[in-house]
């Protein structure tokens, strides 16, 4: 590999007999859009690689995708939290894009348009966002997951005044590197799954792109990694797999319910039926109330609140089902989303009121908050029961 030209956000390298041009962009930047158009018009490549996957392609070029979503199927397939996270990310980018007067992902949109204008093949070079989210999620502890959801949920609605100069500065590396260090410190493992693995994946898709001249349009933060990995052919199959839960986590899912049942049974021998009934009452009230409170915070229907209260003490002892799924299905049954609700979703989620009132996003919030409440209830009630039993 030979590097012919290298600037802050651009690299022109030769790999064998092929010329590869890698342009780093800020995804909500007018200047980046202009740079994309200028480069493709000048180079007239045989293929253009964009930092998009099939899912993100759909989100940008098929604005009506939400109309086809079956919210009940989403809950049954245990995808509610991931759909909620995608909604929150889309809110964040839309808010910044509105302030700067440019659509989120406009750099990628222009890359596709220009590629078609010059007759280049468009290559979707990024890993599927759902795989990335699941690989990130699988490496977080319970408390890290709760913190990540909280920060995303409250952060997206408090985006301050963002100037275009602030976005452009992300291209120069210093601020971006600081941001990645902060993320890595707060959530160990996220940078590896979110950035490093995708650097490898992107580099190999660019390497495999057809033609003698290839233009790749990627986020500025990926340039160093892509340049590091592109000279070597690497296997990327492992990066597309969803690692199964570790043996310890699978065992833990059953150990916690067994411990709770064991504590209640042990309490019977220490204090008789009275202590056992007291422990059961703690379990039902704490677990049920916190899960129901979660649904109430999501402004769920009273029937969904009641469903969470009844389901949580039971589902917390059964790792195969969650209180949020029960509450979410009840919420969906009570107020089934209409086509109009789905059409309004992209606009509704831009405000706190809209996010909490649209039936689709509300169902997702009900699922997430009910599960969070039930999980907290398990820890709190378990500790309370243990204290009551051993102090008797």
Order of alpha helices (4+ residues) and beta strands (2+ residues): beta-beta-beta-alpha-beta-alpha-alpha-alpha-alpha-beta-alpha-alpha-alpha-alpha-alpha-beta-alpha-alpha-alpha-alpha-alpha-alpha-alpha
